Amino acid sequence: MASTTDIFKPELFKGKVLLCSGGGSGICRSMTEAVVRHGGKAVIISRSLDKLQKAAKEMSEATGGEVIAVQADVRKPADVENAVAKTVEKFGKIDYLINGAAGNFLAPFQKLSYNAFRTVIEIDLMGTWNLTKAASEYIKASKGSIINVSMTLHYTGSPYQQHAGAAKAGIDALTKHWAVELGPFGVRVNGIAPGPIENTVGLSRLATSNANYSGIPLGRAGTVTDIAHSTVFLFSEAASYISGHMLVVDGAHWLTHHTP
Ligand code: HXC
């Protein structure tokens, strides 16, 4: 990931604690690394402990900061409760939460099984709700901030994406409900809706083999650094009056109705 401290103050998140689901790879790893590069500490969670521990070690070495791995399946309330407890045990509080754990694949309606649809709803939508439910009292106590990772494919009813689209539409709704309900406690809740982001599992699963980016008005795929910058902005005081907002970071891609 390219440096993000050349834009924002290097100690912007000094003393802050982040809990991030899906933080072991791709977009969510870059979001975590950006917070740690700015002085924060982080706990990353996902199902695959080996992958998580490797990512935590690499991020700690790259930033000189503290990143801890905790195994958790966001579909299981006991797992997310444990992840929250471990975070508080280690760092004493939670300031920031990123809900990024997701599962996705292209599947036409008739090939999408009952279990496949339910699985994606459970990982993306239920996982976001479960982790936020478990962490919410701590986020309230710290007057913290939440970022939910969404997407743009449900804005236009993109084919083969109804499972993820339905889940992300639910996440967009939760973002608004939580912004309203948690706002009086000083908590800001926003989302980031990435477009095609190069070198990510999401893009490799969703892009067609002849993908090109000529249909994207800004003429390129996004990078994980683009998402990292948006994360730093939304968690920072620069966004102190922004809540309930879904920040689209896609080079104006979804407005063109093209698929990559
Ligand atoms: C059709 C599929 C499928 C596919 C799995 N299934 N892959 N159906 N096409 N390609 C079906 C299975 O057959 C099964 O249904 C059901 O889904 C559950 O699959 P399992 O493998 O048993 O579940 P699980 O191990 O929990 O895996 C979840 C998963 C998996 C979502 C299916 O792919 C996963 O864990 N992915 C995590 C990583 C990931 O997807 N990252 C990308 C996120 S990108 P049956 O009926 O057979 O039991 C993203 C943003 C996109 O979300 C936006 C970018 C622009």
Boltz pocket constraint, residues with backbone or C-beta under 6 A from the ligand:
constraints:
  - pocket:
      binder: B
      contacts: [[A, 102], [A, 103], [A, 104], [A, 105], [A, 106], [A, 107], [A, 111], [A, 112], [A, 113], [A, 114], [A, 115], [A, 116], [A, 117], [A, 119], [A, 120], [A, 123], [A, 150], [A, 151], [A, 152], [A, 164], [A, 194], [A, 195], [A, 196], [A, 197], [A, 201], [A, 202], [A, 203], [A, 205], [A, 206]]
      max_distance: 6.0
